[in-house]
Amino acid sequence: MNVDNMNRQQSLISDFYKAHRNELVGYARVRLGNQEESEDVVQDAFVRMLHYTDMICEATVKSFAFRITQNIVNDHLRHRMICKAADQELTYAERSLQHCDAERTVRGREIEAILHQGISLLSPACGRVYTMSLVEGLSAGEIAGRLGLSKRTIEAQLFSSRKQVRHYVAMRMDA
């Protein structure tokens, strides 16, 4: 295509844009429901039309403009649907996680209550040693140092306490 023909085609597209821009924006707005997005779509349509100057003439300019606008509108609507579906999936996943977190919290509290009940069944000395180990995270040697007992005594109390509490918790969890 020579330069004169290309200039005529671009002039034809430009004149059509000036004359029918509002009509195309209205068409897009009806489908999209948004003025600014519709204006962007129409502008994109005319930019695309500039790439088809060899195919556009006075007889085809209107159909090209509406077809390209319609295709871009469809692309925008398809994109919205995909985004909406992704948002719905994300919302569902977030709700599921929140529900799981709530279940875990409730279950954790139940287990903690059972554990405390098991500890309360221990002798006062074993209960204290077991709590120092479990809650404070102290080693047998550290507990022995604090209580003035031998490390071997603390280890024996911890062994016995852990066994009793483990048995109690297992019984309650199976019930």
N, C-alpha and C positions, 0 to 999 in steps of 0.2 A: 504494500500500500504506500502510495506516495505521500509526501508531507501535506500537500493541499487536501487530499482526501481525509487524512488523519485529523487535520485541523477542523474540517467540516464535521466529522463525526463527533469530535470532542465538543464542538460548538453546539451540535444537535443535542448531545447529552446534557450539556450545561443549560441550554434553553429549556429543555424538558424539566430539568431539576428545578429551575426557578419557577416554572409554571405549575408544576404538579407536586412539589415537595410536601406541601401541607396535606394534600390528598393522600399521599403515601404514608405520612406520619400518622394521620387519622386511621388509616387501614391497620397499621402496625399497633397503634395504641389500643384499638378495639381488641386485638388478640393478646397483647402483652399487659395492658392495664397500667402502663407507666409511660408518661410523656417523655421523660429524658431518655429512657431506654429506646423508645420508638424513634426519637430523633437520631440517636446513635445508629440504629439499624438502617434507617434511610440513608444516612451519610455513608455507611459501609456499603450499601447497595450501589450507590452511585460511584464510589471508588472502584468497586468490582466491575461496574459497567465500562469503565475506562479501559479495562483490559480486553474488552470484547469489541473494540471499535470497528474491527473488520466485519463483524456480524450484524452490527446495528445500523439500521437505516430509519427513515421517518416512519415506515410502516411497522417496524418491530420495536421501536424504542419503548413504547408504553408496555407491551407485553414483557419485554426484558426487565423493565424496572419493577413491575409487579411480581414477576416470577422470582427475581433475585431477592426482593424484599420478603416475599413469602418464605423462601428457603432460609433466609437468615432468621426470620421470626420463628420458624419451626426449630431451627438449631437452638435458639434461646429457650424456647419452651421445653425442648428435650433436655437441655442442660439444667433447667429448673427442676424437672422431674427427677433427674439423677441426683441432684443436690438434696432434694426433699427426701428421697428414699434413703440416701446416706445419713441424713440427719435423723430420720426415724430409726434406722438401725442403731445409730450411735446412742440415741435416747433410750432405746430398748436395752442396749448393752449396759448403759449407765444404771438404769433402774434395776436390772438383774444383779449388777455388782452391789448396789446399795442393799438390795434384798439379801444377798449372800453375806454382806458385811453385818447386817442386822442379825441374821441367823447365827453367824459365827460369834457375834458379841453375846447373844443370849446363851448359846451353847457354852461359850467360854465361862460365862458367869455361873452356869449350872455346874460345870466341872470344878470351878474354883470353890463353890459352896460344898460340893462333895469332898474335895480335898481338905477343906478346913474341918469338915465333920470327921474325916478320917484322922486328922491330926489331933482333934480334941479327944479321941478315944485312946491316944497314947498316954503313957505315964507323964507326969509333969516334966521330969528330967529329959525323957526321950523327945517329948513335944518341943521343948525349948531347943535342944540340939538340932532336931530336924528343921525347925523354923529358921534357926541361924544359918543352916546350910542352904536351905531352899530359898528363903526370902532375901537374906543378906549376902548370899553367895560366898560364905566363908568356907575355907577348907577345914578338914579335921584338925590339923595342927593349929590353925588360928582359933578355932573353937576351944580346943584344949587349953591354949594359952589364956584365953579370956576367963574360962571357968575354973582354971587351976586343976584340971584333971589330966590324966595321961592321954596321949593321942590314941593309944590302943583302945581305951575305954570309949572314947568318942566314936571311933570307927565301928566298934561293936554296937553302940547305941544307934548309929546311923544305919547300919546294916539291918538291924532288927526293925527300926522305925520305917525304913523304906519298904521292907517286906510287908509289914502290917498295913501301911497306907496303900500300897499297890494292890494288895488283896481286897481291901475295903472299896477302893475306887472301882476295881474290876467288877466286884459284886453289884455295886450300885449302877454301873453303866450297863450291865446286862439285864438289870431289872426293868 
